Amino acid sequence: MEYKPNTAGNLIMGADDDEDTGGASAALADFLLQLDNYTPSVPDAVVAHYLDSAGFHTQDPRLIRLIALAAQKFLSEIANDALQHCKVRTSGQPTAKGHKPKERRFLMTMDDLAPALLDCGIVARKPPYFV
């Protein structure tokens, strides 16, 4: 690799030969092939509907799958964060018999989901008639 200055004067890594670029394009082609065989949790029709309603019209199924994969990752990170909040919240509560079972079940509530969403910049509040 060769370091070259950019317009701001910072050193950046540049490709010194075409093999690096060819390796990146081969990795991208391999990823797109894997994406064709992968079925995300969010159906393609749902993603296509929301893309159309947002004004983004595409017929490329690979692009729809890529956006569905990104949405699935986003949702799974929020669910994982909410689970961590739930574990912290319930860690100090004793069980009915006073001993901890081997496998504990968690009940996530809106109190767990709200801080997880807030970490992503989404404000979720209960309506005033529930407060």
TABELJO-V280504 format. One record per backbone hydrogen bond with DSSP energy under -1.0 kcal/mol. CO is the residue of the C=O (numbers start at 0). NH is the residue of the N-H. E is the energy in kcal/mol with one decimal. If there is no record, write none. Layout:
CO_NH_E, CO_NH_E
This chain:
1_13_-3.2, 3_11_-2.7, 5_8_-1.6, 9_5_-2.5, 11_3_-3.0, 13_1_-1.6, 17_21_-2.3, 18_22_-2.2, 19_23_-1.9, 20_24_-2.3, 21_25_-2.0, 22_26_-2.0, 23_27_-2.1, 24_28_-2.3, 25_29_-2.2, 26_30_-2.3, 27_31_-2.4, 28_32_-1.8, 29_33_-2.1, 30_34_-2.1, 31_35_-1.4, 32_36_-1.0, 42_46_-2.0, 43_47_-2.9, 44_48_-2.1, 45_49_-2.3, 46_50_-2.3, 47_51_-2.5, 48_52_-2.5, 49_53_-1.2, 50_55_-3.1, 51_54_-1.1, 59_63_-1.7, 60_64_-2.3, 61_65_-2.1, 62_66_-2.2, 63_67_-2.2, 64_68_-2.4, 65_69_-1.9, 66_70_-2.3, 67_71_-2.3, 68_72_-2.1, 69_73_-2.2, 70_74_-2.6, 71_75_-2.4, 72_76_-2.1, 73_77_-1.9, 74_78_-2.5, 75_79_-2.3, 76_80_-2.4, 77_81_-2.4, 78_82_-2.1, 79_83_-2.1, 80_84_-2.2, 81_85_-2.2, 82_86_-2.5, 83_87_-2.1, 84_88_-2.3, 85_89_-2.3, 108_111_-1.2, 108_112_-1.9, 109_113_-2.5, 111_115_-1.0, 112_116_-2.5, 113_117_-2.2, 114_118_-1.6, 116_121_-2.7, 117_120_-1.1, 126_129_-2.1
